[in-house]
Amino acid sequence: MPLWTPSPIFRKRLARFRRLRRGWWSLLLLASLYLLTLGAEVTCNSAPLLLRHEGKWYFPLFRQYPTSAFVAGGDATRADYAALSRSGAFQGDFCLWPLFRNDPYRIVPHEELSPHLRVLCQLIPEPRVAGLTLLPDLTIARATAAESLLPPGKPLPPLKGHGLEEFWQLPQDFGERLAPRWKGSAAPSLELLLAPLEGSPLPAIRLLFPEAQPRQGGRASLRARAMVWTEEGLLRPRQWAFAPGQPLPVRGTKDYQGLSAPLREALEAGRDALSAQEDRQTWEERLSLEEGTFRVVVEREPLRFPFRPVPGHPMGLDNAGRDVFARIFYGLRIALNFGMLLVFFSLTGGTFAGMLQGYRGGWTDLLGQRLTEIWSALPFLYVMILMGSLYGSSFSLLLFCYGLFNWIGISHYMRAETLRLRKMPYVEAARCLGLSGWQIALKHILPNALVPLITLFPFSLVGAIGSLAALDYLGFGLPPPTPSLGELLSQAQADRGAWWLTLFPSLALFLVMLLGVFLGEGVRNAFDPRQQQRLQ
């Protein structure tokens, strides 16, 4: 005889829930994810599940072994199986690895990431900037580095002693705008674009006069200095990153292919030089071409954490060099366990408190309501900070502190439901039959009040997971180095260029909470006693 036989009403609700595809598939996916994370050590681990080395069997999944157990002369520290495998220590041995060969606490060494380091190629144009000193009649008294205004090899006409109007078209108010400078008065910075005269050997230039301060005693100024550059004189440096063995850059391919042949040849020569000499870190060359003078700098990418996604680490590394996928996988297990336990204790405590107030009524209800209101007025975050400073942050402390406050909403709901149900005819009949108060509450009121609790469970689970992530994000959650989604998002805020720290933890948190909401929606619609009807 089966231990439990579902009632016809329950079977009808289950069939209705299965017809709601979104909720049903959300339940299957969420349950599968939870079961998968419960065995995270078997699925995602940097240690092999089973190892046979030199005729002996080892079980790294259940026991930690020192390096000396596998390498002669090794130290007594915990064995790094990935490093030992790369060094050939397990060559010819039977080694059963998990599907993902990473764990959330292992710091990836440089040797494992060095094959994925890119080559950075920079093209730095040397600025074509000159200086001019003018007299009040706009005669050039001095020209500094004026040859940089022209392409290499092109002769520069004499400028000293000649007026600006001999080479460039001056604005009509040019003299008026410079007049305060000749008088020794204060003048703001002035920038002008001067077009060349027809037949002038000099190109169009930008003329910048810096801000002038008033001279003591109001003495007149006999000279005015200005900085001059051409439109091509202040080009920004450009950089491309090349993956190992790839002829085209990772980004900016169109810009790179638009370079002239000599520039591309210089960049390729630098990449080949670094590839031929592994101990060399930089390569530099200076080129003087018709379009200008450039410095070509090629260097190896330095290893910095957080590190982008690469083969073997599909979601990148965090700021300590740990695998992000492993930390998300283990963090989901902690979040789901925390949510399950918190919701269980919250529903249990809230159901007991609410049913006690609603069934007993009178002074019990009045006193319980006042105590609940006082308790709910306490600031949760301050209590959490105080408890953490006294006892240190931990999983059990977080669960305890959240449980102290999370039952309040459930108790209000159960109190109202019990007040409604205790006036029902079947409760009055049970009381007339002589059943005790606890028998009536547990056997008649509670089963009829479970439907609302079941519908609240998925939404409470989503809220618990989001609360843990928020607390970890603020730094008051689980202690480091515990894997956590909120802690990864906190790292992303500190280093906004690491897009993988923002995308993947946010996506994991979003998907889990979305599945929980869909599940709650499906359960609510399946257990809703009021069915929609249509007028025929």
C-alpha positions as CSV (number, residue, x, y, z in Angstrom):
1,M,0.0,0.0,0.0
2,P,1.5,3.4,-0.9
3,L,2.5,5.7,1.8
4,W,0.8,8.6,0.3
5,T,-2.1,8.7,-2.3
6,P,-2.7,12.1,-3.9
7,S,-6.2,13.4,-3.7
8,P,-8.2,14.1,-6.9
9,I,-7.9,17.8,-6.2
10,F,-4.1,17.6,-6.0
11,R,-4.0,15.5,-9.2
12,K,-6.1,18.1,-11.0
13,R,-3.8,20.9,-9.8
14,L,-0.7,19.0,-10.9
15,A,-2.2,18.4,-14.3
16,R,-3.1,22.1,-14.6
17,F,0.5,23.0,-13.6
18,R,2.0,20.7,-16.2
19,R,-0.1,22.4,-18.9
20,L,1.5,25.7,-18.0
21,R,4.7,25.0,-20.0
22,R,6.6,28.0,-18.7
23,G,6.2,27.1,-15.1
24,W,6.7,23.3,-15.6
25,W,10.0,23.8,-17.6
26,S,11.2,26.3,-15.1
27,L,10.7,23.7,-12.3
28,L,12.7,21.1,-14.3
29,L,15.5,23.5,-15.1
30,L,15.7,24.9,-11.6
31,A,15.7,21.4,-10.0
32,S,18.3,20.1,-12.5
33,L,20.5,23.1,-11.8
34,Y,20.2,22.6,-8.1
35,L,21.0,18.9,-8.3
36,L,24.0,19.7,-10.6
37,T,25.4,22.2,-8.2
38,L,25.0,19.8,-5.3
39,G,27.6,17.7,-7.0
40,A,29.8,20.6,-8.0
41,E,33.0,18.8,-6.8
42,V,32.4,16.0,-9.3
43,T,31.5,18.4,-12.2
44,C,33.9,21.3,-11.6
45,N,37.2,20.6,-9.8
46,S,40.9,21.2,-10.4
47,A,41.7,17.8,-8.9
48,P,41.1,14.5,-10.7
49,L,38.3,12.2,-9.5
50,L,40.5,9.1,-9.7
51,L,44.2,8.7,-10.2
52,R,46.5,5.7,-10.6
53,H,50.2,6.7,-10.3
54,E,53.1,4.2,-10.2
55,G,50.8,1.3,-9.4
56,K,48.9,3.1,-6.6
57,W,45.4,4.4,-6.5
58,Y,44.7,7.9,-5.3
59,F,41.3,9.5,-4.6
60,P,41.9,13.3,-4.7
61,L,38.1,14.0,-4.6
62,F,37.9,12.7,-1.0
63,R,41.5,13.3,0.2
64,Q,44.2,15.9,-0.2
65,Y,47.6,14.7,-1.1
66,P,51.0,16.6,-0.9
67,T,53.2,17.2,-3.9
68,S,55.8,14.8,-2.5
69,A,53.3,11.9,-3.1
70,F,53.7,12.3,-6.9
71,V,57.1,14.0,-7.4
72,A,60.3,12.9,-5.8
73,G,61.7,15.7,-3.7
74,G,58.4,17.6,-3.7
75,D,57.3,19.7,-0.8
76,A,54.4,19.0,1.6
77,T,52.0,21.6,0.2
78,R,48.8,20.6,-1.4
79,A,49.4,19.2,-4.9
80,D,48.5,21.3,-7.9
81,Y,47.3,18.6,-10.3
82,A,47.0,20.9,-13.3
83,A,50.7,22.0,-12.9
84,L,51.8,18.4,-12.4
85,S,49.9,17.3,-15.5
86,R,51.5,20.0,-17.6
87,S,55.0,19.0,-16.3
88,G,54.4,15.4,-17.4
89,A,54.3,13.9,-13.9
90,F,51.2,11.8,-14.8
91,Q,52.3,10.8,-18.3
92,G,51.1,7.2,-18.9
93,D,49.0,7.1,-15.7
94,F,45.2,6.7,-15.6
95,C,43.7,10.0,-14.6
96,L,39.9,10.6,-14.6
97,W,39.3,14.4,-14.7
98,P,36.0,16.2,-14.1
99,L,34.1,17.9,-17.0
100,F,35.5,21.4,-16.0
101,R,39.0,21.3,-14.6
102,N,38.8,24.3,-12.3
103,D,37.8,25.0,-8.7
104,P,36.7,28.4,-7.2
105,Y,39.8,28.8,-4.9
106,R,42.7,27.9,-7.2
107,I,44.8,30.8,-8.5
108,V,45.7,30.2,-12.1
109,P,49.5,30.4,-12.5
110,H,51.3,32.4,-15.2
111,E,52.5,29.3,-17.0
112,E,48.9,28.4,-17.8
113,L,48.0,31.8,-19.2
114,S,51.2,32.7,-21.1
115,P,50.2,30.9,-24.3
116,H,47.1,33.2,-24.5
117,L,48.9,36.5,-23.9
118,R,48.6,38.8,-26.9
119,V,51.1,41.0,-28.7
120,L,50.3,44.7,-28.4
121,C,51.4,46.9,-31.3
122,Q,51.3,50.6,-31.0
123,L,51.7,53.2,-33.7
124,I,52.6,56.6,-32.1
125,P,52.8,59.6,-34.5
126,E,55.4,62.1,-33.4
127,P,53.7,65.5,-33.0
128,R,54.4,68.0,-35.8
129,V,54.4,71.0,-33.5
130,A,56.3,74.2,-33.8
131,G,56.6,77.5,-31.9
132,L,56.4,81.1,-33.3
133,T,57.3,84.4,-31.7
134,L,55.5,87.4,-33.1
135,L,56.2,91.1,-32.9
136,P,53.4,93.7,-32.7
137,D,53.4,94.2,-36.5
138,L,52.9,90.4,-36.9
139,T,56.4,89.8,-38.0
140,I,57.9,86.4,-37.1
141,A,60.8,87.1,-34.8
142,R,61.6,83.4,-34.1
143,A,60.5,80.0,-35.5
144,T,61.2,76.9,-33.4
145,A,61.0,73.4,-35.0
146,A,59.1,74.8,-38.0
147,E,60.5,72.1,-40.2
148,S,58.1,69.6,-38.5
149,L,55.2,71.4,-40.2
150,L,56.3,69.9,-43.5
151,P,56.8,66.3,-44.6
152,P,60.3,64.9,-44.3
153,G,62.6,66.0,-47.1
154,K,60.5,69.0,-48.1
155,P,62.5,72.3,-47.8
156,L,61.3,75.0,-45.4
157,P,61.2,78.6,-46.6
158,P,62.7,81.2,-44.3
159,L,60.2,82.5,-41.8
160,K,62.2,84.8,-39.6
161,G,61.7,88.4,-40.5
162,H,58.6,87.7,-42.6
163,G,55.0,88.5,-41.7
164,L,52.3,86.0,-41.1
165,E,50.2,87.5,-43.9
166,E,52.9,86.4,-46.4
167,F,52.1,82.7,-45.8
168,W,48.6,82.5,-44.3
169,Q,45.2,84.2,-44.6
170,L,44.6,86.2,-41.4
171,P,41.1,87.0,-40.1
172,Q,40.0,90.6,-40.3
173,D,39.9,91.0,-36.5
174,F,43.2,89.2,-36.0
175,G,45.0,92.4,-34.8
176,E,42.1,93.5,-32.5
177,R,42.1,90.1,-30.8
178,L,45.8,90.4,-30.1
179,A,45.8,94.0,-29.0
180,P,45.4,93.3,-25.2
181,R,48.6,91.2,-25.3
182,W,50.6,94.1,-26.7
183,K,49.3,96.5,-24.0
184,G,50.3,94.1,-21.2
185,S,46.7,93.4,-20.2
186,A,45.2,90.1,-19.2
187,A,43.9,88.1,-22.2
188,P,42.3,84.7,-22.5
189,S,43.8,81.8,-24.5
190,L,43.2,82.2,-28.3
191,E,43.1,79.5,-30.9
192,L,42.8,80.3,-34.6
193,L,42.8,78.2,-37.8
194,L,44.8,79.8,-40.6
195,A,44.4,78.7,-44.2
196,P,47.5,79.0,-46.5
197,L,47.7,81.5,-49.3
198,E,47.6,80.3,-52.8
199,G,51.1,79.1,-53.8
200,S,52.3,79.0,-50.2
201,P,54.6,76.1,-49.4
202,L,53.2,75.8,-45.9
203,P,50.0,73.9,-45.0
204,A,47.0,75.1,-43.0
205,I,47.9,75.5,-39.3
206,R,46.3,76.0,-35.9
207,L,47.7,78.9,-33.9
208,L,47.3,78.8,-30.1
209,F,48.2,81.8,-27.9
210,P,48.2,80.8,-24.2
211,E,46.4,82.8,-21.6
212,A,48.2,86.1,-20.8
213,Q,48.6,87.5,-17.3
214,P,48.7,91.3,-16.7
215,R,52.2,92.7,-16.6
216,Q,53.4,94.7,-13.6
217,G,53.1,98.4,-14.0
218,G,51.0,98.0,-17.2
219,R,54.2,97.7,-19.3
220,A,53.6,96.9,-23.0
221,S,54.6,93.5,-24.3
222,L,56.9,93.4,-27.3
223,R,56.5,89.7,-28.2
224,A,53.8,87.1,-28.2
225,R,54.5,83.4,-28.3
226,A,52.2,80.9,-29.9
227,M,52.2,77.1,-30.5
228,V,51.6,76.0,-34.0
229,W,50.6,72.5,-35.4
230,T,49.0,71.1,-38.5
231,E,45.8,69.2,-38.8
232,E,47.8,66.0,-38.8
233,G,50.2,67.1,-36.1
234,L,48.3,65.8,-33.1
235,L,47.1,62.4,-34.2
236,R,46.2,60.1,-31.3
237,P,48.3,56.9,-30.9
238,R,46.7,53.7,-32.1
239,Q,47.0,50.3,-30.7
240,W,46.1,46.8,-31.9
241,A,46.2,43.5,-30.0
242,F,47.2,40.3,-31.9
243,A,46.3,36.8,-30.6
244,P,49.2,34.3,-30.9
245,G,49.6,33.2,-34.5
246,Q,46.9,35.4,-35.9
247,P,47.8,37.8,-38.8
248,L,45.0,40.2,-38.1
249,P,44.2,42.1,-34.8
250,V,41.5,41.0,-32.4
251,R,39.7,44.4,-32.9
252,G,40.1,47.2,-35.4
253,T,40.9,45.0,-38.4
254,K,39.5,47.6,-40.9
255,D,41.6,50.4,-39.3
256,Y,44.7,48.1,-39.4
257,Q,44.2,47.2,-43.1
258,G,43.9,50.9,-43.9
259,L,47.5,51.5,-42.9
260,S,50.2,52.0,-45.5
261,A,52.4,49.1,-46.5
262,P,55.5,50.4,-44.7
263,L,53.7,50.8,-41.4
264,R,52.1,47.3,-41.6
265,E,55.5,45.8,-42.5
266,A,57.1,47.5,-39.5
267,L,54.4,46.1,-37.2
268,E,54.7,42.6,-38.6
269,A,58.5,42.8,-38.3
270,G,58.2,43.7,-34.6
271,R,55.7,40.8,-34.0
272,D,58.1,38.4,-35.7
273,A,61.0,39.6,-33.6
274,L,59.2,39.0,-30.4
275,S,58.1,35.6,-31.6
276,A,61.7,34.6,-32.4
277,Q,63.1,35.8,-29.1
278,E,60.9,34.6,-26.2
279,D,62.9,36.5,-23.6
280,R,62.5,39.8,-25.4
281,Q,59.6,41.9,-24.1
282,T,59.6,45.0,-26.4
283,W,60.6,46.1,-29.9
284,E,60.7,49.6,-31.2
285,E,61.5,51.4,-34.4
286,R,61.2,54.9,-35.8
287,L,59.9,55.5,-39.3
288,S,60.0,58.7,-41.3
289,L,57.4,58.5,-44.1
290,E,55.7,61.0,-46.3
291,E,52.6,61.0,-44.1
292,G,54.7,61.8,-41.0
293,T,57.1,60.4,-38.5
294,F,56.0,57.4,-36.4
295,R,57.3,55.3,-33.5
296,V,56.4,51.6,-33.8
297,V,56.3,49.9,-30.4
298,V,55.6,46.2,-30.1
299,E,55.4,44.6,-26.7
300,R,54.1,41.5,-25.0
301,E,50.9,41.8,-23.1
302,P,51.5,41.9,-19.3
303,L,49.6,39.4,-17.2
304,R,47.1,41.3,-15.1
305,F,44.1,40.2,-13.2
306,P,41.2,40.2,-13.8
307,F,41.9,38.3,-17.1
308,R,39.6,38.0,-20.1
309,P,38.0,34.7,-21.2
310,V,40.4,32.3,-22.8
311,P,40.3,28.5,-23.7
312,G,40.1,26.6,-20.5
313,H,38.5,29.5,-18.7
314,P,35.4,30.4,-20.8
315,M,34.2,33.1,-18.3
316,G,37.6,34.6,-17.5
317,L,39.4,35.1,-14.2
318,D,38.6,37.5,-11.3
319,N,40.9,40.0,-9.7
320,A,42.7,37.3,-7.7
321,G,43.3,35.0,-10.7
322,R,40.5,32.5,-9.9
323,D,38.2,31.0,-12.5
324,V,34.9,32.9,-12.8
325,F,32.9,29.9,-14.1
326,A,33.9,27.8,-11.1
327,R,33.0,30.6,-8.7
328,I,29.6,31.2,-10.3
329,F,28.9,27.4,-10.3
330,Y,29.8,27.0,-6.6
331,G,28.2,30.4,-5.8
332,L,24.9,29.2,-7.2
333,R,25.0,26.2,-4.9
334,I,25.6,28.4,-1.9
335,A,22.8,30.8,-3.0
336,L,20.3,28.0,-3.6
337,N,21.1,26.2,-0.3
338,F,20.8,29.5,1.5
339,G,17.5,30.3,-0.2
340,M,16.0,26.8,0.5
341,L,17.0,26.8,4.2
342,L,15.9,30.4,4.8
343,V,12.5,29.9,3.1
344,F,12.0,26.6,5.1
345,F,12.7,28.2,8.4
346,S,10.9,31.4,7.6
347,L,7.7,29.5,6.5
348,T,7.9,27.3,9.6
349,G,8.4,30.1,12.0
350,G,5.9,32.4,10.3
351,T,3.3,29.6,10.0
352,F,3.6,28.8,13.8
353,A,3.4,32.5,14.9
354,G,0.6,33.4,12.5
355,M,-1.5,30.3,13.4
356,L,-1.0,30.9,17.1
357,Q,-2.2,34.4,16.9
358,G,-5.1,33.7,14.5
359,Y,-6.4,30.6,16.3
360,R,-6.0,31.8,19.9
361,G,-7.1,35.4,19.3
362,G,-7.8,37.8,22.2
363,W,-4.8,38.9,24.2
364,T,-2.5,36.4,22.4
365,D,-3.3,38.0,19.1
366,L,-3.1,41.5,20.4
367,L,0.3,40.9,22.2
368,G,1.7,39.0,19.3
369,Q,0.8,41.8,16.8
370,R,2.5,44.4,19.0
371,L,5.6,42.4,19.4
372,T,5.8,41.7,15.7
373,E,5.5,45.3,14.9
374,I,8.2,46.3,17.3
375,W,10.5,43.5,16.0
376,S,9.9,44.5,12.3
377,A,10.9,48.1,13.1
378,L,14.5,47.0,14.0
379,P,17.0,48.0,11.2
380,F,18.1,44.7,9.7
381,L,21.3,46.0,8.1
382,Y,22.5,47.5,11.4
383,V,21.7,44.3,13.2
384,M,23.7,42.4,10.5
385,I,26.7,44.6,10.9
386,L,26.6,44.4,14.7
387,M,26.4,40.6,14.6
388,G,29.1,40.3,12.0
389,S,31.5,42.5,14.1
390,L,30.9,40.4,17.2
391,Y,30.9,36.9,15.8
392,G,32.4,37.3,12.3
393,S,30.6,36.7,9.0
394,S,29.6,33.1,8.2
395,F,26.9,31.2,6.4
396,S,25.1,30.2,9.6
397,L,25.2,33.7,11.0
398,L,23.7,35.1,7.7
399,L,21.0,32.4,7.8
400,F,20.2,33.2,11.5
401,C,20.0,36.9,11.0
402,Y,17.8,36.7,7.9
403,G,15.6,34.1,9.7
404,L,15.1,36.6,12.6
405,F,13.3,39.0,10.2
406,N,12.1,37.0,7.2
407,W,9.2,35.2,9.0
408,I,7.3,38.4,9.8
409,G,5.5,38.7,6.4
410,I,4.5,35.0,6.5
411,S,3.1,35.4,10.0
412,H,0.8,38.2,8.9
413,Y,-0.5,36.2,6.1
414,M,-1.0,33.0,8.1
415,R,-2.8,35.0,10.9
416,A,-5.3,36.4,8.4
417,E,-5.8,32.9,6.8
418,T,-6.3,31.3,10.2
419,L,-8.8,33.9,11.3
420,R,-10.8,33.1,8.2
421,L,-10.6,29.4,8.4
422,R,-11.4,29.0,12.2
423,K,-15.0,30.2,11.4
424,M,-15.5,27.6,8.7
425,P,-18.2,24.9,9.4
426,Y,-15.8,22.0,9.3
427,V,-13.7,23.6,12.1
428,E,-16.9,24.1,14.2
429,A,-17.8,20.5,13.6
430,A,-14.3,19.3,14.7
431,R,-14.6,21.4,17.8
432,C,-18.0,19.8,18.6
433,L,-16.5,16.4,18.2
434,G,-14.2,17.2,21.1
435,L,-10.9,17.6,19.2
436,S,-8.2,19.6,20.9
437,G,-7.1,23.0,19.6
438,W,-3.8,21.7,18.3
439,Q,-5.5,18.8,16.5
440,I,-7.9,21.2,14.9
441,A,-5.0,23.5,13.9
442,L,-2.7,20.8,12.5
443,K,-5.3,18.5,10.9
444,H,-7.9,20.9,9.6
445,I,-6.7,24.5,9.4
446,L,-3.0,23.9,8.4
447,P,-3.8,21.6,5.4
448,N,-6.2,24.2,4.0
449,A,-3.7,27.0,4.6
450,L,-0.8,25.2,2.8
451,V,-2.0,26.2,-0.7
452,P,-1.0,29.9,-0.1
453,L,2.3,28.8,1.4
454,I,3.1,26.7,-1.6
455,T,2.4,29.6,-4.0
456,L,4.6,31.9,-1.8
457,F,7.6,29.5,-1.7
458,P,9.1,30.2,-5.2
459,F,8.8,34.0,-4.7
460,S,10.4,33.8,-1.2
461,L,13.2,31.7,-2.7
462,V,13.9,34.4,-5.3
463,G,13.9,37.1,-2.7
464,A,16.3,35.1,-0.5
465,I,18.8,34.6,-3.3
466,G,18.6,38.3,-4.3
467,S,19.1,39.4,-0.7
468,L,22.2,37.2,-0.3
469,A,23.7,38.6,-3.5
470,A,22.9,42.2,-2.4
471,L,24.6,41.6,1.0
472,D,27.6,40.1,-0.6
473,Y,27.8,43.0,-3.0
474,L,27.8,45.5,-0.1
475,G,30.6,43.5,1.7
476,F,28.5,42.3,4.6
477,G,27.8,38.8,3.3
478,L,29.8,35.6,3.2
479,P,33.5,35.9,4.2
480,P,36.1,35.8,1.5
481,P,37.2,33.7,-0.4
482,T,33.7,32.1,-0.4
483,P,32.4,32.1,-4.0
484,S,29.5,34.5,-4.4
485,L,27.7,36.2,-7.2
486,G,27.4,39.4,-5.3
487,E,31.2,39.5,-4.6
488,L,31.9,39.1,-8.3
489,L,29.6,42.0,-9.1
490,S,31.4,44.0,-6.5
491,Q,34.7,43.3,-8.3
492,A,33.1,44.4,-11.6
493,Q,32.3,47.7,-10.1
494,A,35.9,48.2,-9.0
495,D,37.2,47.3,-12.5
496,R,34.6,48.3,-15.1
497,G,36.8,47.3,-18.0
498,A,36.4,43.6,-17.0
499,W,33.1,43.1,-18.8
500,W,33.1,39.4,-18.1
501,L,32.8,40.1,-14.3
502,T,29.6,42.0,-15.1
503,L,28.0,39.9,-17.8
504,F,28.3,36.3,-16.5
505,P,27.4,36.8,-12.8
506,S,24.5,39.1,-13.7
507,L,23.3,36.6,-16.3
508,A,23.5,33.7,-13.9
509,L,21.6,35.7,-11.2
510,F,19.0,36.8,-13.7
511,L,18.3,33.4,-15.1
512,V,17.9,31.8,-11.6
513,M,15.6,34.5,-10.4
514,L,13.6,34.4,-13.7
515,L,13.1,30.6,-13.4
516,G,11.9,31.2,-9.8
517,V,9.4,33.8,-10.9
518,F,8.1,31.6,-13.7
519,L,7.8,28.7,-11.3
520,G,5.9,30.8,-8.8
521,E,3.6,32.1,-11.5
522,G,2.8,28.6,-12.6
523,V,2.2,27.3,-9.1
524,R,0.0,30.3,-8.3
525,N,-2.2,29.7,-11.4
526,A,-2.4,26.0,-10.8
527,F,-3.4,26.3,-7.2
528,D,-5.8,29.2,-7.7
529,P,-9.3,28.0,-6.7
530,R,-10.9,30.7,-8.8
531,Q,-10.9,29.6,-12.4
532,Q,-11.6,31.9,-15.2
533,Q,-15.0,31.4,-16.8
534,R,-16.4,32.5,-20.1
535,L,-20.1,33.5,-20.7
536,Q,-21.6,31.2,-23.3
